[in-house]
Amino acid sequence: MRYKRVLLIVFRFMIGFGLLYFLFWKMDTSKIIEILKQTDLIFIVLASILFLSAIVVVSWRWKLLLSAHSIAIPFHKTVAYYLVGFFFNNFLPTVIGLDLIRAVYASNNYGKKAECFASVISEKVIGLLAILLLGVLWLPFYIMKDRFILFIFLGLLLLTILFIIGIFLFLKREILRKSAWLFKIKFLLKLKVKIKNLYGALYYYRRRKPAVFWALLLSFLFQIILITMVFFIGRALLIRIPYYYYLAFILVINIGSMIPVTPNGIGIRESLYVYLFSLAGVESSQSILVSIIYFGIIMLVSLSGGVIFIFGIKREE
């Protein structure tokens, strides 16, 4: 079983780096080097500061959702858990490492396992909803600028409608009773109690609307910070396109990067950058550098999570 998992991880790395190799193979390496020589490092520093502030925002969002379940984890601990999650996210498929590690750390140190896992699941659902709503609410102002922005808006609108319907269906108590037949499956039968506890913890947020509301607002802020971060990286690489292009493209890229095919979305993310930014007339050598620098900033910051993991995080009594 472990052998198969290792093979799957290796296969995912091969897909990710294979996509990267294909993208670089089509590009002029000398042009990439020339762009790097002209890079404005001040904007890279600003982008790095923005990412650090983004970690603060999502750590506070998670703390709010944990507090709704009366799980009192100090704020600096939620930041530390997030950094450890980002570190492991470099090696695991997209957001799996980030979410799983945080939930395990929180539950091991503060108990309430179902509630801790429910908090990270709810956080991910709220975060995705924020991405969709941000596109639906903002992009209509720019659909007359370019036709492809209209297509992006319509796609996000459809996903938003389906996503909200899915949330309402999930929050109906009848859904658990109607799904009782699933527990006849041997594998799921062993997890019956855990699944019910997890569902109950998720359902509990219906009675904690203020926490969900503030988590949604913080999710909006988080996405705007990330979009602005990429905008600064683009400015550093002398990309002169309006902010609304970043708004449209980064929302799509963030959704696409969640697909658990390659570790941390490697290859998929870069392919989306090259394709989408080409619609705005940006050269592929510039757009792929934007993605690589963005990933590089995240990786450098996440190394602090590796240090925290090595030395451990002690529970405060």
C-alpha positions as CSV (number, residue, x, y, z in Angstrom):
1,M,0.0,0.0,0.0
2,R,2.8,2.4,0.9
3,Y,4.7,1.4,-2.2
4,K,1.6,2.5,-4.3
5,R,1.5,5.8,-2.5
6,V,5.2,6.5,-3.2
7,L,4.6,5.6,-6.9
8,L,1.6,8.0,-7.0
9,I,3.6,10.8,-5.5
10,V,6.5,10.2,-8.0
11,F,4.0,10.1,-10.8
12,R,2.5,13.5,-9.8
13,F,6.0,15.0,-9.6
14,M,6.7,13.7,-13.1
15,I,3.5,15.3,-14.4
16,G,4.3,18.6,-12.8
17,F,7.9,18.9,-13.9
18,G,7.0,17.4,-17.3
19,L,4.6,20.4,-17.8
20,L,7.3,22.8,-16.7
21,Y,9.9,21.3,-19.0
22,F,7.5,21.5,-21.9
23,L,6.8,25.2,-21.2
24,F,10.5,26.1,-20.9
25,W,11.4,24.0,-24.0
26,K,9.2,26.3,-26.1
27,M,10.7,29.5,-24.7
28,D,13.8,31.5,-25.4
29,T,16.1,31.0,-22.4
30,S,18.1,34.1,-23.2
31,K,14.9,36.2,-23.1
32,I,14.1,34.9,-19.6
33,I,17.6,35.9,-18.4
34,E,17.3,39.3,-19.9
35,I,13.9,39.9,-18.1
36,L,15.5,38.8,-14.8
37,K,18.3,41.3,-15.2
38,Q,15.7,44.1,-15.5
39,T,13.7,42.9,-12.5
40,D,12.7,45.6,-10.0
41,L,13.5,44.0,-6.6
42,I,11.5,46.6,-4.7
43,F,8.3,45.1,-6.0
44,I,9.5,41.6,-5.1
45,V,10.1,42.8,-1.6
46,L,6.6,44.3,-1.5
47,A,5.1,41.1,-2.8
48,S,6.9,39.1,-0.1
49,I,5.5,41.4,2.6
50,L,2.0,41.0,1.2
51,F,2.3,37.2,1.4
52,L,3.3,37.4,5.0
53,S,0.3,39.6,5.7
54,A,-1.9,37.1,3.8
55,I,-0.7,34.4,6.2
56,V,-1.8,36.6,9.1
57,V,-5.2,37.1,7.6
58,V,-5.9,33.4,7.0
59,S,-4.5,32.4,10.4
60,W,-7.0,34.8,12.0
61,R,-9.8,33.4,9.8
62,W,-9.0,29.9,11.0
63,K,-8.9,31.1,14.6
64,L,-12.4,32.5,14.3
65,L,-13.7,29.2,13.0
66,L,-11.9,27.3,15.8
67,S,-13.3,29.7,18.4
68,A,-16.8,29.0,17.2
69,H,-16.2,25.4,18.5
70,S,-14.7,26.8,21.7
71,I,-11.2,25.7,20.7
72,A,-8.9,28.3,22.2
73,I,-5.7,28.1,20.2
74,P,-3.5,31.2,20.6
75,F,-3.1,33.3,17.5
76,H,0.6,32.7,17.2
77,K,0.0,29.0,17.2
78,T,-2.5,29.2,14.3
79,V,0.2,31.1,12.4
80,A,2.8,28.5,13.2
81,Y,0.4,25.6,12.2
82,Y,-0.3,27.4,8.9
83,L,3.5,27.8,8.2
84,V,4.0,24.1,8.9
85,G,1.1,23.3,6.5
86,F,2.6,25.5,3.8
87,F,5.9,23.6,4.2
88,F,4.3,20.2,3.7
89,N,2.2,21.7,0.9
90,N,5.4,21.8,-1.2
91,F,5.5,18.0,-1.3
92,L,1.8,17.0,-1.3
93,P,-0.9,17.5,-3.9
94,T,-2.1,21.1,-3.7
95,V,-4.0,22.0,-0.5
96,I,-4.0,18.5,1.0
97,G,-0.8,19.0,3.0
98,L,-1.8,22.5,4.2
99,D,-5.2,21.5,5.5
100,L,-4.4,18.0,6.8
101,I,-1.3,19.0,8.8
102,R,-3.1,21.9,10.4
103,A,-6.0,19.8,11.5
104,V,-3.7,17.1,12.9
105,Y,-1.6,19.6,14.9
106,A,-4.7,21.3,16.3
107,S,-6.5,18.1,17.3
108,N,-3.4,16.5,18.8
109,N,-2.7,19.5,21.0
110,Y,-6.2,20.8,21.8
111,G,-8.5,17.8,21.3
112,K,-11.9,17.9,19.5
113,K,-10.7,16.1,16.4
114,A,-14.0,16.3,14.5
115,E,-14.3,20.0,15.2
116,C,-10.7,20.7,14.2
117,F,-11.1,18.9,10.9
118,A,-14.5,20.6,10.4
119,S,-12.8,24.0,10.9
120,V,-10.3,23.5,8.0
121,I,-13.0,22.0,5.7
122,S,-15.3,25.0,6.4
123,E,-12.4,27.3,5.9
124,K,-11.7,25.8,2.5
125,V,-15.3,25.9,1.5
126,I,-15.6,29.6,2.6
127,G,-12.3,30.4,0.8
128,L,-13.5,28.9,-2.5
129,L,-16.9,30.7,-2.1
130,A,-15.0,34.0,-1.7
131,I,-13.0,33.4,-4.9
132,L,-16.2,32.7,-6.8
133,L,-18.2,35.7,-5.4
134,L,-15.2,38.0,-5.9
135,G,-15.3,37.2,-9.6
136,V,-19.1,37.4,-9.8
137,L,-19.2,40.8,-8.0
138,W,-16.2,42.5,-9.5
139,L,-15.8,41.2,-13.1
140,P,-19.1,42.7,-14.4
141,F,-17.4,46.1,-14.3
142,Y,-14.8,44.9,-16.8
143,I,-16.7,42.5,-19.1
144,M,-16.8,45.2,-21.8
145,K,-13.0,45.6,-21.8
146,D,-12.3,42.2,-23.3
147,R,-14.5,39.3,-24.5
148,F,-12.6,36.6,-22.6
149,I,-13.3,38.4,-19.3
150,L,-17.0,37.9,-20.1
151,F,-16.4,34.2,-20.6
152,I,-14.5,34.0,-17.3
153,F,-17.4,35.8,-15.5
154,L,-20.0,33.5,-17.0
155,G,-17.9,30.4,-16.0
156,L,-17.5,31.7,-12.4
157,L,-21.2,32.6,-12.2
158,L,-22.2,29.0,-13.2
159,L,-19.7,27.6,-10.7
160,T,-21.0,29.9,-8.0
161,I,-24.6,28.9,-8.5
162,L,-23.7,25.2,-8.4
163,F,-21.5,25.6,-5.4
164,I,-24.1,27.5,-3.4
165,I,-26.8,24.8,-4.3
166,G,-24.3,22.2,-3.1
167,I,-23.8,23.9,0.2
168,F,-27.6,24.2,0.8
169,L,-28.1,20.6,0.0
170,F,-25.3,19.5,2.3
171,L,-26.7,21.5,5.2
172,K,-30.0,19.7,5.1
173,R,-30.2,17.1,7.8
174,E,-32.1,14.8,5.5
175,I,-28.9,14.4,3.4
176,L,-27.3,12.3,6.2
177,R,-30.3,10.0,6.5
178,K,-30.7,9.6,2.8
179,S,-27.0,8.7,2.6
180,A,-27.3,5.9,5.2
181,W,-27.0,3.3,2.5
182,L,-23.3,4.3,2.0
183,F,-22.5,3.0,5.5
184,K,-23.3,-0.5,4.2
185,I,-20.0,-0.4,2.4
186,K,-17.4,-2.1,4.5
187,F,-14.8,0.6,4.3
188,L,-17.3,3.4,5.2
189,L,-18.9,1.3,8.0
190,K,-15.7,1.6,10.0
191,L,-15.8,5.3,9.6
192,K,-19.5,5.7,10.4
193,V,-19.1,7.4,13.8
194,K,-16.3,9.7,12.6
195,I,-18.2,10.8,9.5
196,K,-21.3,11.6,11.6
197,N,-19.2,13.5,14.1
198,L,-17.5,15.5,11.3
199,Y,-20.9,16.2,9.7
200,G,-22.3,17.4,13.0
201,A,-19.3,19.7,13.5
202,L,-19.7,21.1,10.1
203,Y,-23.5,21.5,10.5
204,Y,-22.8,23.4,13.8
205,Y,-21.6,26.4,11.8
206,R,-25.2,27.1,10.8
207,R,-25.6,28.4,14.4
208,R,-22.4,30.4,14.2
209,K,-23.3,32.8,11.4
210,P,-21.2,35.8,12.7
211,A,-18.0,33.6,12.6
212,V,-18.8,32.4,9.1
213,F,-19.6,36.0,8.0
214,W,-16.2,37.3,9.3
215,A,-14.4,34.3,7.8
216,L,-15.9,35.2,4.4
217,L,-14.8,38.8,4.7
218,L,-11.3,37.7,5.6
219,S,-11.3,35.3,2.7
220,F,-12.1,38.3,0.4
221,L,-9.2,40.2,1.9
222,F,-6.9,37.2,1.5
223,Q,-7.7,36.9,-2.2
224,I,-7.3,40.6,-2.8
225,I,-3.9,40.5,-1.1
226,L,-2.8,37.5,-3.3
227,I,-4.0,39.2,-6.5
228,T,-2.1,42.4,-5.5
229,M,0.9,40.3,-4.7
230,V,1.0,38.9,-8.2
231,F,0.3,42.4,-9.6
232,F,3.5,43.6,-7.8
233,I,5.5,40.7,-9.2
234,G,4.2,41.6,-12.7
235,R,5.3,45.2,-12.2
236,A,8.7,43.9,-11.1
237,L,9.0,42.1,-14.4
238,L,7.9,45.1,-16.4
239,I,4.4,43.8,-17.2
240,R,2.2,46.8,-17.9
241,I,-1.4,45.5,-17.9
242,P,-4.4,46.8,-15.9
243,Y,-5.2,45.4,-12.5
244,Y,-8.5,43.9,-13.6
245,Y,-6.6,41.4,-15.8
246,Y,-5.0,40.1,-12.6
247,L,-8.3,40.0,-10.9
248,A,-9.8,37.8,-13.6
249,F,-6.8,35.6,-14.2
250,I,-5.6,34.9,-10.6
251,L,-9.1,33.9,-9.5
252,V,-9.2,31.2,-12.2
253,I,-5.6,30.2,-11.5
254,N,-6.3,29.8,-7.8
255,I,-9.2,27.5,-8.6
256,G,-7.2,25.5,-11.1
257,S,-4.3,25.1,-8.7
258,M,-6.6,23.3,-6.3
259,I,-6.9,20.3,-8.6
260,P,-4.9,17.6,-6.8
261,V,-2.9,16.4,-9.7
262,T,0.6,17.7,-9.1
263,P,2.4,18.6,-5.8
264,N,1.4,22.2,-4.9
265,G,-0.1,22.7,-8.4
266,I,3.4,22.7,-10.0
267,G,3.1,22.8,-13.8
268,I,-0.7,23.3,-13.8
269,R,-0.3,26.8,-12.3
270,E,2.5,27.8,-14.7
271,S,0.5,26.5,-17.7
272,L,-2.5,28.6,-16.6
273,Y,-0.4,31.7,-16.2
274,V,1.1,31.3,-19.7
275,Y,-2.3,30.7,-21.3
276,L,-4.4,33.3,-19.5
277,F,-1.8,36.1,-19.5
278,S,-1.2,35.5,-23.2
279,L,-4.9,36.7,-23.7
280,A,-3.8,40.1,-22.4
281,G,-0.7,40.2,-24.7
282,V,1.9,39.2,-22.1
283,E,4.8,37.1,-23.4
284,S,5.1,33.6,-22.1
285,S,8.6,34.2,-20.8
286,Q,7.2,36.9,-18.5
287,S,4.1,35.1,-17.3
288,I,5.9,31.9,-16.4
289,L,8.4,34.0,-14.4
290,V,5.6,35.6,-12.5
291,S,4.4,32.2,-11.5
292,I,7.8,30.9,-10.6
293,I,8.6,34.0,-8.5
294,Y,5.2,33.7,-6.8
295,F,5.9,30.1,-6.0
296,G,9.4,30.9,-4.9
297,I,8.2,33.5,-2.3
298,I,5.8,31.0,-0.9
299,M,8.5,28.3,-0.7
300,L,11.0,30.6,1.0
301,V,8.4,31.7,3.6
302,S,7.3,28.1,4.1
303,L,10.9,27.0,5.1
304,S,10.2,28.7,8.4
305,G,7.4,26.1,8.8
306,G,10.0,23.3,8.3
307,V,12.1,24.8,11.1
308,I,9.0,24.9,13.3
309,F,8.2,21.3,12.5
310,I,11.7,20.1,13.3
311,F,11.9,21.9,16.7
312,G,8.2,21.2,17.5
313,I,5.3,23.4,18.7
314,K,4.7,22.9,22.4
315,R,1.1,23.2,23.7
316,E,0.6,26.1,26.1
317,E,-1.4,25.2,29.2
